[in-house]
């Protein structure tokens, strides 16, 4: 009886894109400490590069953002969320104008 070995050539999986703690903090608009806390809690998947650098998989960041997204439960809540968004964008526009005029830094 002979042993027949079957080999298959399967292309290696593409590496998962990742980014540093600082870059992820910039992407999602939070502090680096918050990103580190999310990694420690298991909300973001990461690996250690060398001894000190933590690299976070970007697909886990996208998944975290989807989990955290607010979904309106009723038409009334949808209207309230829209009003807040409009008010927020108007507020940002006003701040930008005041900065242009020199009243804000």
C-alpha positions as CSV (number, residue, x, y, z in Angstrom):
1,X,0.0,0.0,0.0
2,X,1.4,3.4,-1.0
3,X,0.6,6.8,0.4
4,X,-0.5,9.3,-2.2
5,X,0.1,12.9,-1.1
6,X,-2.2,15.5,-2.7
7,X,-0.9,19.0,-2.8
8,X,-2.9,22.0,-3.8
9,X,-1.6,25.4,-4.6
10,X,-3.9,27.8,-2.8
11,X,-3.0,31.4,-3.0
12,X,-2.1,32.8,0.4
13,X,-4.7,35.1,2.0
14,X,-4.0,38.8,1.5
15,X,-2.8,40.5,4.7
16,X,-5.4,42.4,6.6
17,X,-4.8,46.1,6.5
18,X,-3.9,47.6,9.8
19,X,-3.0,51.0,11.3
20,X,-1.4,52.4,14.4
21,X,-3.2,53.5,17.6
22,X,-2.6,57.1,16.7
23,X,-4.0,56.7,13.1
24,X,-7.1,54.9,14.3
25,X,-7.7,57.6,16.9
26,X,-7.5,60.2,14.1
27,X,-9.8,58.1,11.9
28,X,-12.6,57.7,14.5
29,X,-12.1,61.0,16.2
30,X,-11.2,60.0,19.7
31,X,-8.2,59.9,22.1
32,X,-5.4,57.3,21.8
33,X,-6.3,56.1,25.3
34,X,-9.8,55.3,24.1
35,X,-8.5,53.2,21.3
36,X,-6.2,51.3,23.7
37,X,-9.2,50.7,26.0
38,X,-11.2,49.4,23.1
39,X,-8.4,47.0,22.3
40,X,-8.1,45.8,25.9
41,X,-11.9,45.3,26.0
42,X,-11.8,43.2,22.9
43,X,-13.9,45.7,20.8
44,X,-11.0,46.1,18.4
45,X,-8.8,43.4,17.0
46,X,-5.1,44.2,17.2
47,X,-1.6,42.7,17.3
48,X,1.7,43.8,18.8
49,X,4.4,44.8,16.4
50,X,7.8,44.5,18.0
51,X,7.4,45.1,21.7
52,X,5.7,48.4,21.9
53,X,3.7,49.2,18.7
54,X,0.1,48.1,18.7
55,X,-1.5,47.7,15.2
56,X,-5.2,47.6,14.9
57,X,-7.0,45.8,12.0
58,X,-9.0,48.3,10.0
59,X,-11.8,45.8,9.4
60,X,-12.4,45.6,13.1
61,X,-12.6,49.4,13.3
62,X,-15.2,49.4,10.6
63,X,-17.2,46.6,12.4
64,X,-17.0,48.5,15.7
65,X,-18.3,51.7,14.0
66,X,-21.2,49.7,12.6
67,X,-22.0,48.3,16.0
68,X,-21.9,51.8,17.5
69,X,-24.1,53.4,14.9
70,X,-27.4,54.8,16.1
71,X,-30.4,53.5,14.3
72,X,-33.6,55.4,14.9
73,X,-36.3,53.3,16.4
74,X,-39.3,55.4,15.4
75,X,-40.1,58.2,12.9
76,X,-40.0,60.7,15.7
77,X,-36.5,59.7,16.7
78,X,-35.4,59.9,13.1
79,X,-36.6,63.5,12.9
80,X,-34.9,64.3,16.2
81,X,-31.6,62.8,14.9
82,X,-31.9,64.8,11.7
83,X,-32.5,68.0,13.5
84,X,-29.5,67.4,15.7
85,X,-27.3,66.7,12.7
86,X,-28.6,69.9,10.9
87,X,-28.0,72.0,14.1
88,X,-24.5,70.5,14.5
89,X,-23.5,71.3,10.9
90,X,-24.9,74.8,11.3
91,X,-23.0,75.2,14.5
92,X,-19.8,74.1,12.8
93,X,-20.4,76.5,9.9
94,X,-20.9,79.4,12.3
95,X,-17.7,78.5,14.2
96,X,-15.8,78.4,10.9
97,X,-17.1,81.8,10.0
98,X,-16.2,83.2,13.4
99,X,-12.7,81.8,13.0
100,X,-12.4,83.5,9.6
101,X,-13.4,86.8,11.2
102,X,-10.8,86.3,14.0
103,X,-13.2,85.9,16.9
104,X,-12.2,82.3,17.6
105,X,-9.0,80.5,17.4
